[in-house]
Amino acid sequence: MEKWEYRTLYLSLETWQRDHEKYEDYVVTYNDGTRLEGLEMVMRRYLDDGGWDLVSIIPTGFRPLPGQSFIADTLTAIFRRKFIL
């Protein structure tokens, strides 16, 4: 029987400035205060480098945009990988 290890990440849509440029993307802030900025960087760290599989990305919060559209301002990403004994 296969056993799986799961990891849940909470991503928030944030705006930050670096090198005189303004960015808006999803950010993970870990318990130790470190941050991983950018949805692409999060996916790369877990899918490519970490050997995790993406189970689901769930939009968990929304904010309105001009007109009648909305954007997800928080996401929950669930990853899994085979548990190695």
C-alpha positions as CSV (number, residue, x, y, z in Angstrom):
1,M,0.0,0.0,0.0
2,E,1.4,3.4,-1.0
3,K,1.7,6.1,1.7
4,W,1.6,9.8,0.8
5,E,3.0,12.8,2.5
6,Y,0.9,16.0,2.0
7,R,1.8,19.6,2.2
8,T,-0.7,22.5,2.2
9,L,0.5,26.0,1.3
10,Y,-1.5,29.2,1.7
11,L,-0.7,31.8,-0.9
12,S,-1.8,35.5,-0.8
13,L,-1.9,38.0,-3.6
14,E,0.5,40.7,-2.7
15,T,2.2,43.7,-4.2
16,W,5.9,44.4,-3.5
17,Q,8.7,46.5,-5.0
18,R,12.1,45.3,-6.0
19,D,14.8,47.0,-8.1
20,H,12.5,50.0,-8.6
21,E,9.8,47.7,-10.2
22,K,6.4,46.9,-8.8
23,Y,5.2,43.3,-8.8
24,E,1.9,41.7,-8.0
25,D,1.8,37.9,-7.6
26,Y,1.1,35.2,-5.1
27,V,3.4,34.8,-2.1
28,V,4.0,32.1,0.4
29,T,5.2,33.2,3.8
30,Y,6.6,30.4,5.9
31,N,6.5,30.0,9.7
32,D,10.1,31.2,10.0
33,G,9.2,34.5,8.2
34,T,10.9,33.6,4.9
35,R,8.9,34.3,1.7
36,L,8.7,32.6,-1.7
37,E,7.4,35.2,-4.2
38,G,5.6,34.3,-7.4
39,L,3.3,31.4,-8.3
40,E,5.8,30.2,-10.9
41,M,8.6,30.0,-8.2
42,V,6.3,28.1,-5.8
43,M,5.4,25.6,-8.5
44,R,9.0,25.2,-9.6
45,R,10.2,24.6,-6.0
46,Y,7.6,21.9,-5.2
47,L,7.0,20.3,-8.6
48,D,10.3,20.4,-10.3
49,D,12.9,20.6,-7.5
50,G,11.0,18.9,-4.7
51,G,9.4,15.9,-6.4
52,W,5.8,16.8,-5.3
53,D,2.6,16.3,-7.3
54,L,0.0,19.0,-7.4
55,V,-3.3,17.7,-6.0
56,S,-5.3,20.9,-6.2
57,I,-5.3,24.7,-6.1
58,I,-8.4,26.1,-4.5
59,P,-9.3,29.8,-4.6
60,T,-10.2,30.7,-1.0
61,G,-10.8,34.4,-1.1
62,F,-11.9,37.0,-3.7
63,R,-11.8,40.7,-4.2
64,P,-13.7,42.7,-6.8
65,L,-12.1,44.2,-9.8
66,P,-13.5,47.1,-11.9
67,G,-16.7,46.0,-13.6
68,Q,-18.3,42.8,-12.5
69,S,-15.2,40.6,-12.3
70,F,-13.3,39.2,-9.3
71,I,-9.8,38.0,-8.6
72,A,-8.7,35.3,-6.1
73,D,-6.6,37.1,-3.5
74,T,-5.8,33.9,-1.6
75,L,-5.2,30.4,-2.8
76,T,-4.7,27.1,-1.0
77,A,-2.3,24.7,-2.9
78,I,-2.2,21.0,-1.9
79,F,0.8,18.9,-2.9
80,R,1.7,15.3,-2.3
81,R,4.6,12.9,-2.7
82,K,5.2,9.3,-1.9
83,F,6.2,8.7,1.7
84,I,9.6,7.2,1.9
85,L,10.4,5.1,5.0
